[in-house]
Amino acid sequence: MNKMNRDQIAARVARDIPEGAYVNLGIGLPTLVANHLPADREVLLHTENGLLGMGPAPAKGKEDWDLINAGKQPVTTLPGAAFFHHADSFGMMRGGHLDICVLGAFQVSVKGDLANWHTGAPDAIPAVGGAMDLAIGAKDVFVMMDLLTKTGESKLVAACTYPLTGVACVSRVYSDLAVFDITSDGVRVIDRVDGLSFDELQRLCNVPLLKD
């Protein structure tokens, strides 16, 4: 069975981001999406530490450490980029001005509940941070994650067992094995990797799935 790697998942997300969208890319895996947006498509990338008009990651050796995203990674700016106070940035997030945010996740429930900040591990981050504001403020929430944990359990679950970031907020899940829409009717499979049957995907997820 084939699996998509991190860059392939990011490219799949980038494919679905429309022209003119205002988008926030969460820390970790979602930051890779910036590297796969076509140069001829205008997408305005936002980061909560105060930048609108973020570009792809800089080439090695070309980093400007005054230009970073919320995850403290070096970034580039596109022509017309704007800098502003992080309070204004959070106002954009909370005010419904973002079309899409892309976040990582530990679990997503069949109802679209999101758990992405704490697993109970002693080295986990101490607070939910800006992910909560993004999850409730963006018009659409895309999640990028491996479908299964290292022990083979599905991260797409009937109900989240980790602390929630947001309730009924996720609209689409991009994983290494399949892409799912979270709908009022249930979890709909809209794409899956070559060689993976719907029945096998259903077995791996262990939650009811709908065919596209």
C-alpha positions in Angstrom: 0.0 0.0 0.0 1.3 3.4 -1.0 1.5 6.3 1.5 1.9 10.0 0.8 4.9 11.6 2.3 4.8 15.0 4.1 5.5 17.0 0.9 2.9 15.0 -1.1 0.3 15.7 1.6 1.2 19.4 1.6 1.0 19.5 -2.2 -2.5 17.9 -2.0 -3.6 20.6 0.4 -2.2 23.4 -1.8 -4.1 22.0 -4.8 -7.4 22.7 -2.9 -6.6 26.3 -1.8 -8.4 28.7 -4.2 -7.3 31.9 -5.9 -7.6 34.9 -3.6 -7.9 32.9 -0.3 -6.6 34.3 3.0 -4.9 31.3 4.7 -3.1 30.6 8.0 -0.7 27.7 8.1 -0.2 26.2 11.6 3.1 25.2 13.0 4.7 21.9 12.0 3.5 20.0 9.0 1.2 22.7 7.6 4.1 25.1 7.0 5.1 22.9 4.1 2.0 24.0 2.1 3.6 27.4 1.4 6.3 25.6 -0.7 3.7 24.0 -3.0 1.4 26.9 -3.8 1.7 27.8 -7.6 3.5 31.1 -8.2 0.8 32.2 -10.5 -2.0 31.7 -7.9 -2.6 34.6 -5.5 -2.9 33.2 -2.0 -2.4 35.5 1.0 -0.6 33.6 3.8 -1.1 34.9 7.3 0.9 34.2 10.4 -0.4 35.1 13.9 2.9 36.8 14.9 2.0 39.6 12.5 2.6 39.0 8.8 0.3 38.9 5.8 1.9 38.0 2.5 4.2 35.2 3.6 6.1 33.4 0.9 7.8 30.0 0.7 10.7 28.9 2.9 14.0 30.6 2.0 16.8 28.7 0.3 19.4 27.4 2.7 21.9 30.1 3.6 19.4 32.9 2.6 17.5 33.0 5.9 16.7 36.3 7.4 16.0 35.6 11.1 14.0 38.8 11.4 11.4 37.1 9.2 9.9 34.2 11.0 6.5 32.5 11.3 4.7 31.6 14.5 6.8 28.4 14.8 10.0 30.5 14.7 10.9 29.1 11.2 12.5 31.5 8.7 10.1 32.6 6.0 10.1 34.9 3.0 7.8 37.8 2.1 6.0 38.4 -1.2 5.6 41.8 -2.9 3.0 43.8 -0.9 3.5 41.9 2.3 2.4 43.7 5.5 3.6 43.6 9.1 1.4 44.5 12.1 1.0 43.9 15.8 0.1 40.4 16.9 -3.0 41.8 18.6 -4.2 43.0 15.2 -3.3 39.6 13.8 -5.4 37.8 16.4 -8.2 40.2 15.6 -8.1 39.0 12.0 -8.3 35.4 13.2 -11.1 35.9 15.7 -13.0 38.2 13.4 -13.7 35.6 10.7 -11.3 37.2 8.2 -9.4 34.0 7.3 -10.9 31.7 4.6 -8.8 28.7 5.6 -6.5 27.6 8.3 -4.4 24.4 8.0 -3.6 22.7 11.3 -2.0 19.5 12.5 -3.9 17.2 14.8 -3.6 14.3 17.3 -7.3 13.4 16.8 -10.3 14.5 14.8 -13.7 13.2 15.6 -16.4 12.2 13.1 -18.2 15.4 14.2 -15.2 17.6 13.3 -14.0 18.1 16.9 -10.3 18.9 16.9 -7.6 17.8 19.5 -4.2 19.1 18.5 -2.4 20.6 21.6 -2.0 18.0 24.4 -1.8 14.2 24.7 -0.9 14.1 28.4 2.8 13.5 27.6 5.1 15.3 30.1 6.9 17.2 27.3 3.6 18.5 25.7 3.2 22.2 25.1 1.7 23.9 28.2 -1.3 25.7 26.5 -3.6 25.6 23.5 -2.3 28.9 22.1 -3.5 30.4 18.9 -4.8 27.1 17.5 -8.0 27.7 19.4 -8.5 31.1 17.8 -7.8 29.7 14.3 -10.1 26.7 14.8 -13.1 28.8 15.7 -12.3 31.9 13.5 -11.4 30.5 10.1 -14.2 29.8 7.7 -12.7 26.4 6.9 -10.3 24.3 8.9 -8.2 21.8 7.1 -6.2 19.2 9.1 -3.0 17.5 8.0 -2.0 14.3 9.9 -0.9 10.7 9.5 -4.1 8.6 9.6 -2.6 6.1 12.1 -0.6 6.5 15.3 2.7 4.7 15.7 0.8 1.9 17.3 -1.7 1.6 14.5 -4.7 3.3 16.0 -6.8 5.7 13.9 -6.5 9.4 14.6 -10.0 9.8 13.0 -12.1 8.8 16.0 -15.8 8.5 17.1 -15.0 11.0 19.9 -11.7 12.7 20.9 -10.1 11.4 24.1 -7.5 14.3 24.2 -8.3 17.8 25.3 -10.2 19.7 22.6 -8.9 22.7 20.6 -12.3 23.3 19.0 -15.7 21.7 18.7 -17.2 20.8 15.3 -14.7 23.0 13.5 -12.9 20.7 11.0 -14.1 20.6 7.5 -11.5 18.5 5.8 -8.8 16.0 6.8 -5.7 15.3 4.6 -3.8 12.2 5.7 -1.1 10.0 4.3 -3.7 7.5 3.1 -6.9 9.4 2.3 -8.7 12.7 2.2 -11.9 13.1 4.1 -14.7 15.7 4.2 -16.4 16.1 7.6 -20.1 16.6 6.8 -23.4 16.7 8.6 -24.1 13.3 7.1 -20.8 11.8 8.3 -17.2 11.4 7.2 -17.0 11.2 3.4 -13.9 9.8 1.6 -13.1 12.0 -1.3 -9.6 10.7 -2.2 -7.4 7.7 -1.3 -4.0 6.5 -2.3 -3.5 4.0 -5.0 -3.8 0.4 -3.9 -6.0 1.2 -0.9 -9.5 -0.2 -1.1 -12.4 1.5 0.5 -13.0 -1.6 2.6 -9.5 -1.6 3.9 -9.6 2.1 4.7 -12.9 1.5 6.6 -11.1 -1.2 8.6 -8.2 1.0 9.4 -10.4 3.9 10.5 -12.8 1.9 12.6 -15.5 4.7 12.2 -18.3 4.8 9.7 -17.2 6.2 6.3 -19.2 7.3 3.3 -18.1 6.9 -0.3 -17.8 10.0 -2.4 
